[in-house]
Amino acid sequence: MPVQEDFRKKNKPVNVKAIFDLVMGLVYMVMGGILTASKYIGLELSFPPPEVITIFGIAAFIYGAFRIFRGVKTYKE
C-alpha cells in the first residue's frame, strides 16, 4: 500500500491555473518593461502621450509581478 501512495504523490496532476498565471505574468512584465523603456529604446507610439505609456507600463509590470507571485503560491499548494 505505501508504494501506491508514493506513486500518487509523485504523479500529481499539473495545476494549469498556476502555469497560466506564471506565463501571463511573464508576458505582462515583459510588455510593461518594454513600454516603460520605450522612449529610451527608440520605440515611438503616436496615440497616447508618453506619460500615459510610462504609467501603463509600470502598472503592467507590477500586475505581472503579482500574477507570477500568485502562480508560484498556487503551484506550491
A tleap script that builds the chain and sets N, CA, C and O, in Angstrom:
source leaprc.protein.ff14SB
mol = sequence {
  NMET PRO VAL GLN GLU ASP PHE ARG LYS LYS
  ASN LYS PRO VAL ASN VAL LYS ALA ILE PHE
  ASP LEU VAL MET GLY LEU VAL TYR MET VAL
  MET GLY GLY ILE LEU THR ALA SER LYS TYR
  ILE GLY LEU GLU LEU SER PHE PRO PRO PRO
  GLU VAL ILE THR ILE PHE GLY ILE ALA ALA
  PHE ILE TYR GLY ALA PHE ARG ILE PHE ARG
  GLY VAL LYS THR TYR LYS CGLU
}
set mol.1.N position { 0.795 -1.197 0.000 }
set mol.1.CA position { 0.000 0.000 0.000 }
set mol.1.C position { 0.848 1.276 0.000 }
set mol.1.O position { 0.502 2.219 -0.712 }
set mol.2.N position { 1.925 1.347 0.754 }
set mol.2.CA position { 2.723 2.571 0.735 }
set mol.2.C position { 3.328 2.859 -0.640 }
set mol.2.O position { 3.577 4.020 -0.964 }
set mol.3.N position { 3.564 1.848 -1.440 }
set mol.3.CA position { 4.131 2.066 -2.765 }
set mol.3.C position { 3.132 2.817 -3.641 }
set mol.3.O position { 3.519 3.705 -4.401 }
set mol.4.N position { 1.855 2.466 -3.540 }
set mol.4.CA position { 0.828 3.146 -4.337 }
set mol.4.C position { 0.676 4.604 -3.900 }
set mol.4.O position { 0.505 5.483 -4.744 }
set mol.5.N position { 0.734 4.864 -2.623 }
set mol.5.CA position { 0.619 6.234 -2.134 }
set mol.5.C position { 1.808 7.066 -2.594 }
set mol.5.O position { 1.651 8.230 -2.964 }
set mol.6.N position { 2.988 6.475 -2.571 }
set mol.6.CA position { 4.180 7.166 -3.030 }
set mol.6.C position { 4.066 7.478 -4.518 }
set mol.6.O position { 4.443 8.567 -4.950 }
set mol.7.N position { 3.555 6.545 -5.300 }
set mol.7.CA position { 3.380 6.727 -6.734 }
set mol.7.C position { 2.391 7.865 -7.016 }
set mol.7.O position { 2.612 8.661 -7.929 }
set mol.8.N position { 1.322 7.945 -6.254 }
set mol.8.CA position { 0.326 9.015 -6.439 }
set mol.8.C position { 0.895 10.382 -6.109 }
set mol.8.O position { 0.559 11.366 -6.768 }
set mol.9.N position { 1.751 10.460 -5.101 }
set mol.9.CA position { 2.342 11.739 -4.729 }
set mol.9.C position { 3.296 12.242 -5.806 }
set mol.9.O position { 3.358 13.442 -6.073 }
set mol.10.N position { 4.034 11.334 -6.420 }
set mol.10.CA position { 4.989 11.741 -7.444 }
set mol.10.C position { 4.289 12.159 -8.735 }
set mol.10.O position { 4.783 13.043 -9.436 }
set mol.11.N position { 3.170 11.556 -9.060 }
set mol.11.CA position { 2.473 11.829 -10.313 }
set mol.11.C position { 1.224 12.674 -10.087 }
set mol.11.O position { 0.166 12.372 -10.640 }
set mol.12.N position { 1.332 13.706 -9.299 }
set mol.12.CA position { 0.166 14.548 -9.078 }
set mol.12.C position { -0.075 15.387 -10.338 }
set mol.12.O position { 0.872 15.708 -11.056 }
set mol.13.N position { -1.322 15.740 -10.606 }
set mol.13.CA position { -1.631 16.486 -11.832 }
set mol.13.C position { -1.050 17.896 -11.794 }
set mol.13.O position { -0.872 18.484 -10.727 }
set mol.14.N position { -0.764 18.419 -12.968 }
set mol.14.CA position { -0.203 19.756 -13.085 }
set mol.14.C position { -1.328 20.770 -12.922 }
set mol.14.O position { -2.401 20.614 -13.506 }
set mol.15.N position { -1.089 21.787 -12.146 }
set mol.15.CA position { -2.079 22.833 -11.924 }
set mol.15.C position { -2.007 23.813 -13.096 }
set mol.15.O position { -1.072 24.609 -13.189 }
set mol.16.N position { -2.988 23.752 -13.980 }
set mol.16.CA position { -2.990 24.571 -15.182 }
set mol.16.C position { -3.121 26.048 -14.839 }
set mol.16.O position { -2.507 26.888 -15.498 }
set mol.17.N position { -3.900 26.378 -13.833 }
set mol.17.CA position { -4.073 27.782 -13.441 }
set mol.17.C position { -2.751 28.390 -12.993 }
set mol.17.O position { -2.462 29.544 -13.311 }
set mol.18.N position { -1.956 27.636 -12.266 }
set mol.18.CA position { -0.666 28.147 -11.803 }
set mol.18.C position { 0.280 28.383 -12.978 }
set mol.18.O position { 0.966 29.404 -13.028 }
set mol.19.N position { 0.318 27.450 -13.916 }
set mol.19.CA position { 1.175 27.604 -15.091 }
set mol.19.C position { 0.715 28.802 -15.925 }
set mol.19.O position { 1.541 29.577 -16.407 }
set mol.20.N position { -0.602 28.955 -16.094 }
set mol.20.CA position { -1.146 30.083 -16.851 }
set mol.20.C position { -0.801 31.404 -16.173 }
set mol.20.O position { -0.451 32.370 -16.852 }
set mol.21.N position { -0.895 31.463 -14.840 }
set mol.21.CA position { -0.520 32.679 -14.120 }
set mol.21.C position { 0.960 33.006 -14.315 }
set mol.21.O position { 1.321 34.170 -14.487 }
set mol.22.N position { 1.800 32.002 -14.289 }
set mol.22.CA position { 3.229 32.244 -14.479 }
set mol.22.C position { 3.530 32.777 -15.876 }
set mol.22.O position { 4.291 33.732 -16.030 }
set mol.23.N position { 2.940 32.166 -16.883 }
set mol.23.CA position { 3.202 32.577 -18.269 }
set mol.23.C position { 2.640 33.978 -18.528 }
set mol.23.O position { 3.324 34.827 -19.098 }
set mol.24.N position { 1.402 34.215 -18.111 }
set mol.24.CA position { 0.802 35.530 -18.342 }
set mol.24.C position { 1.506 36.613 -17.514 }
set mol.24.O position { 1.613 37.755 -17.961 }
set mol.25.N position { 1.976 36.271 -16.337 }
set mol.25.CA position { 2.746 37.223 -15.548 }
set mol.25.C position { 4.031 37.615 -16.249 }
set mol.25.O position { 4.425 38.780 -16.232 }
set mol.26.N position { 4.676 36.652 -16.860 }
set mol.26.CA position { 5.891 36.939 -17.620 }
set mol.26.C position { 5.580 37.830 -18.817 }
set mol.26.O position { 6.333 38.757 -19.115 }
set mol.27.N position { 4.465 37.551 -19.509 }
set mol.27.CA position { 4.074 38.374 -20.661 }
set mol.27.C position { 3.808 39.813 -20.221 }
set mol.27.O position { 4.277 40.754 -20.862 }
set mol.28.N position { 3.058 39.989 -19.130 }
set mol.28.CA position { 2.767 41.334 -18.640 }
set mol.28.C position { 4.037 42.061 -18.201 }
set mol.28.O position { 4.184 43.257 -18.452 }
set mol.29.N position { 4.944 41.356 -17.556 }
set mol.29.CA position { 6.172 42.009 -17.109 }
set mol.29.C position { 7.039 42.442 -18.290 }
set mol.29.O position { 7.613 43.530 -18.270 }
set mol.30.N position { 7.135 41.602 -19.313 }
set mol.30.CA position { 7.923 41.963 -20.499 }
set mol.30.C position { 7.278 43.150 -21.209 }
set mol.30.O position { 7.966 44.098 -21.587 }
set mol.31.N position { 5.951 43.098 -21.392 }
set mol.31.CA position { 5.256 44.193 -22.049 }
set mol.31.C position { 5.406 45.483 -21.251 }
set mol.31.O position { 5.670 46.537 -21.829 }
set mol.32.N position { 5.241 45.415 -19.937 }
set mol.32.CA position { 5.399 46.600 -19.100 }
set mol.32.C position { 6.809 47.160 -19.148 }
set mol.32.O position { 7.001 48.376 -19.177 }
set mol.33.N position { 7.791 46.276 -19.158 }
set mol.33.CA position { 9.177 46.736 -19.258 }
set mol.33.C position { 9.469 47.419 -20.581 }
set mol.33.O position { 10.165 48.434 -20.620 }
set mol.34.N position { 8.939 46.867 -21.665 }
set mol.34.CA position { 9.146 47.474 -22.989 }
set mol.34.C position { 8.446 48.827 -23.065 }
set mol.34.O position { 9.020 49.794 -23.565 }
set mol.35.N position { 7.213 48.903 -22.574 }
set mol.35.CA position { 6.502 50.180 -22.608 }
set mol.35.C position { 7.168 51.226 -21.729 }
set mol.35.O position { 7.239 52.395 -22.107 }
set mol.36.N position { 7.658 50.824 -20.564 }
set mol.36.CA position { 8.315 51.771 -19.669 }
set mol.36.C position { 9.612 52.294 -20.283 }
set mol.36.O position { 9.934 53.474 -20.144 }
set mol.37.N position { 10.344 51.432 -20.950 }
set mol.37.CA position { 11.628 51.827 -21.535 }
set mol.37.C position { 11.492 52.251 -22.996 }
set mol.37.O position { 12.503 52.383 -23.686 }
set mol.38.N position { 10.292 52.463 -23.476 }
set mol.38.CA position { 10.089 52.729 -24.905 }
set mol.38.C position { 10.785 54.007 -25.369 }
set mol.38.O position { 11.330 54.044 -26.472 }
set mol.39.N position { 10.774 55.044 -24.552 }
set mol.39.CA position { 11.421 56.276 -25.009 }
set mol.39.C position { 12.947 56.161 -24.994 }
set mol.39.O position { 13.633 56.926 -25.673 }
set mol.40.N position { 13.475 55.215 -24.228 }
set mol.40.CA position { 14.926 55.032 -24.185 }
set mol.40.C position { 15.430 54.102 -25.283 }
set mol.40.O position { 16.590 54.187 -25.685 }
set mol.41.N position { 14.563 53.213 -25.769 }
set mol.41.CA position { 14.993 52.272 -26.808 }
set mol.41.C position { 14.565 52.714 -28.201 }
set mol.41.O position { 14.825 52.013 -29.178 }
set mol.42.N position { 13.913 53.869 -28.303 }
set mol.42.CA position { 13.563 54.419 -29.605 }
set mol.42.C position { 12.226 53.958 -30.150 }
set mol.42.O position { 11.959 54.148 -31.337 }
set mol.43.N position { 11.391 53.370 -29.344 }
set mol.43.CA position { 10.064 52.947 -29.775 }
set mol.43.C position { 9.120 54.128 -29.630 }
set mol.43.O position { 8.901 54.615 -28.522 }
set mol.44.N position { 8.555 54.597 -30.751 }
set mol.44.CA position { 7.675 55.756 -30.706 }
set mol.44.C position { 6.246 55.330 -30.998 }
set mol.44.O position { 5.945 54.820 -32.077 }
set mol.45.N position { 5.376 55.544 -30.029 }
set mol.45.CA position { 3.957 55.280 -30.192 }
set mol.45.C position { 3.265 56.630 -30.326 }
set mol.45.O position { 3.514 57.536 -29.532 }
set mol.46.N position { 2.400 56.769 -31.322 }
set mol.46.CA position { 1.854 58.087 -31.627 }
set mol.46.C position { 0.600 58.436 -30.836 }
set mol.46.O position { 0.377 59.612 -30.548 }
set mol.47.N position { -0.228 57.456 -30.476 }
set mol.47.CA position { -1.525 57.819 -29.894 }
set mol.47.C position { -1.454 58.325 -28.456 }
set mol.47.O position { -1.706 59.509 -28.232 }
set mol.48.N position { -1.121 57.488 -27.470 }
set mol.48.CA position { -1.177 58.041 -26.109 }
set mol.48.C position { 0.065 58.889 -25.828 }
set mol.48.O position { 1.133 58.650 -26.392 }
set mol.49.N position { -0.087 59.871 -24.958 }
set mol.49.CA position { 1.088 60.671 -24.566 }
set mol.49.C position { 2.138 59.796 -23.875 }
set mol.49.O position { 1.801 58.761 -23.302 }
set mol.50.N position { 3.395 60.203 -23.926 }
set mol.50.CA position { 4.468 59.394 -23.319 }
set mol.50.C position { 4.278 59.141 -21.822 }
set mol.50.O position { 4.689 58.096 -21.316 }
set mol.51.N position { 3.664 60.079 -21.114 }
set mol.51.CA position { 3.450 59.883 -19.676 }
set mol.51.C position { 2.472 58.737 -19.426 }
set mol.51.O position { 2.645 57.950 -18.495 }
set mol.52.N position { 1.449 58.655 -20.263 }
set mol.52.CA position { 0.463 57.585 -20.122 }
set mol.52.C position { 1.102 56.234 -20.434 }
set mol.52.O position { 0.817 55.239 -19.768 }
set mol.53.N position { 1.950 56.202 -21.432 }
set mol.53.CA position { 2.640 54.960 -21.788 }
set mol.53.C position { 3.515 54.492 -20.631 }
set mol.53.O position { 3.540 53.303 -20.313 }
set mol.54.N position { 4.227 55.413 -20.004 }
set mol.54.CA position { 5.090 55.058 -18.873 }
set mol.54.C position { 4.269 54.556 -17.696 }
set mol.54.O position { 4.622 53.551 -17.077 }
set mol.55.N position { 3.179 55.245 -17.381 }
set mol.55.CA position { 2.333 54.826 -16.255 }
set mol.55.C position { 1.717 53.461 -16.524 }
set mol.55.O position { 1.696 52.604 -15.641 }
set mol.56.N position { 1.214 53.251 -17.743 }
set mol.56.CA position { 0.631 51.953 -18.088 }
set mol.56.C position { 1.695 50.852 -18.059 }
set mol.56.O position { 1.414 49.733 -17.630 }
set mol.57.N position { 2.899 51.159 -18.507 }
set mol.57.CA position { 3.985 50.181 -18.468 }
set mol.57.C position { 4.341 49.773 -17.046 }
set mol.57.O position { 4.559 48.592 -16.773 }
set mol.58.N position { 4.401 50.732 -16.151 }
set mol.58.CA position { 4.695 50.425 -14.750 }
set mol.58.C position { 3.574 49.596 -14.136 }
set mol.58.O position { 3.829 48.637 -13.408 }
set mol.59.N position { 2.321 49.973 -14.436 }
set mol.59.CA position { 1.181 49.217 -13.910 }
set mol.59.C position { 1.176 47.779 -14.447 }
set mol.59.O position { 0.894 46.842 -13.700 }
set mol.60.N position { 1.485 47.605 -15.725 }
set mol.60.CA position { 1.528 46.265 -16.308 }
set mol.60.C position { 2.652 45.442 -15.689 }
set mol.60.O position { 2.481 44.246 -15.452 }
set mol.61.N position { 3.788 46.057 -15.425 }
set mol.61.CA position { 4.909 45.356 -14.805 }
set mol.61.C position { 4.546 44.888 -13.399 }
set mol.61.O position { 4.843 43.755 -13.019 }
set mol.62.N position { 3.905 45.764 -12.629 }
set mol.62.CA position { 3.505 45.403 -11.263 }
set mol.62.C position { 2.452 44.294 -11.289 }
set mol.62.O position { 2.504 43.362 -10.487 }
set mol.63.N position { 1.500 44.402 -12.214 }
set mol.63.CA position { 0.477 43.366 -12.324 }
set mol.63.C position { 1.096 42.027 -12.735 }
set mol.63.O position { 0.667 40.975 -12.261 }
set mol.64.N position { 2.093 42.062 -13.608 }
set mol.64.CA position { 2.792 40.838 -13.994 }
set mol.64.C position { 3.514 40.202 -12.819 }
set mol.64.O position { 3.524 38.980 -12.674 }
set mol.65.N position { 4.119 41.035 -11.982 }
set mol.65.CA position { 4.786 40.510 -10.787 }
set mol.65.C position { 3.774 39.862 -9.846 }
set mol.65.O position { 4.052 38.827 -9.241 }
set mol.66.N position { 2.591 40.484 -9.727 }
set mol.66.CA position { 1.534 39.908 -8.904 }
set mol.66.C position { 1.068 38.567 -9.466 }
set mol.66.O position { 0.849 37.622 -8.708 }
set mol.67.N position { 0.915 38.474 -10.785 }
set mol.67.CA position { 0.471 37.217 -11.392 }
set mol.67.C position { 1.504 36.107 -11.174 }
set mol.67.O position { 1.140 34.959 -10.918 }
set mol.68.N position { 2.776 36.450 -11.275 }
set mol.68.CA position { 3.822 35.455 -11.033 }
set mol.68.C position { 3.802 35.020 -9.571 }
set mol.68.O position { 3.919 33.829 -9.280 }
set mol.69.N position { 3.657 35.963 -8.653 }
set mol.69.CA position { 3.562 35.634 -7.233 }
set mol.69.C position { 2.385 34.704 -6.970 }
set mol.69.O position { 2.522 33.707 -6.260 }
set mol.70.N position { 1.220 35.032 -7.546 }
set mol.70.CA position { 0.027 34.205 -7.351 }
set mol.70.C position { 0.214 32.827 -7.975 }
set mol.70.O position { -0.240 31.827 -7.418 }
set mol.71.N position { 0.886 32.765 -9.138 }
set mol.71.CA position { 1.131 31.474 -9.769 }
set mol.71.C position { 2.052 30.586 -8.946 }
set mol.71.O position { 1.816 29.384 -8.827 }
set mol.72.N position { 3.090 31.169 -8.382 }
set mol.72.CA position { 4.010 30.398 -7.545 }
set mol.72.C position { 3.305 29.921 -6.293 }
set mol.72.O position { 3.473 28.778 -5.869 }
set mol.73.N position { 2.508 30.808 -5.701 }
set mol.73.CA position { 1.769 30.444 -4.485 }
set mol.73.C position { 0.777 29.306 -4.772 }
set mol.73.O position { 0.657 28.375 -3.975 }
set mol.74.N position { 0.069 29.380 -5.901 }
set mol.74.CA position { -0.888 28.347 -6.271 }
set mol.74.C position { -0.181 27.039 -6.603 }
set mol.74.O position { -0.673 25.966 -6.255 }
set mol.75.N position { 0.967 27.115 -7.272 }
set mol.75.CA position { 1.704 25.916 -7.669 }
set mol.75.C position { 2.217 25.148 -6.464 }
set mol.75.O position { 2.272 23.918 -6.492 }
set mol.76.N position { 2.594 25.858 -5.400 }
set mol.76.CA position { 3.136 25.183 -4.217 }
set mol.76.C position { 2.072 24.542 -3.353 }
set mol.76.O position { 2.397 23.726 -2.491 }
set mol.77.N position { 0.797 24.888 -3.558 }
set mol.77.CA position { -0.269 24.292 -2.753 }
set mol.77.C position { -0.558 22.877 -3.137 }
set mol.77.O position { -1.433 22.243 -2.546 }
savepdb mol mol.pdb
quit
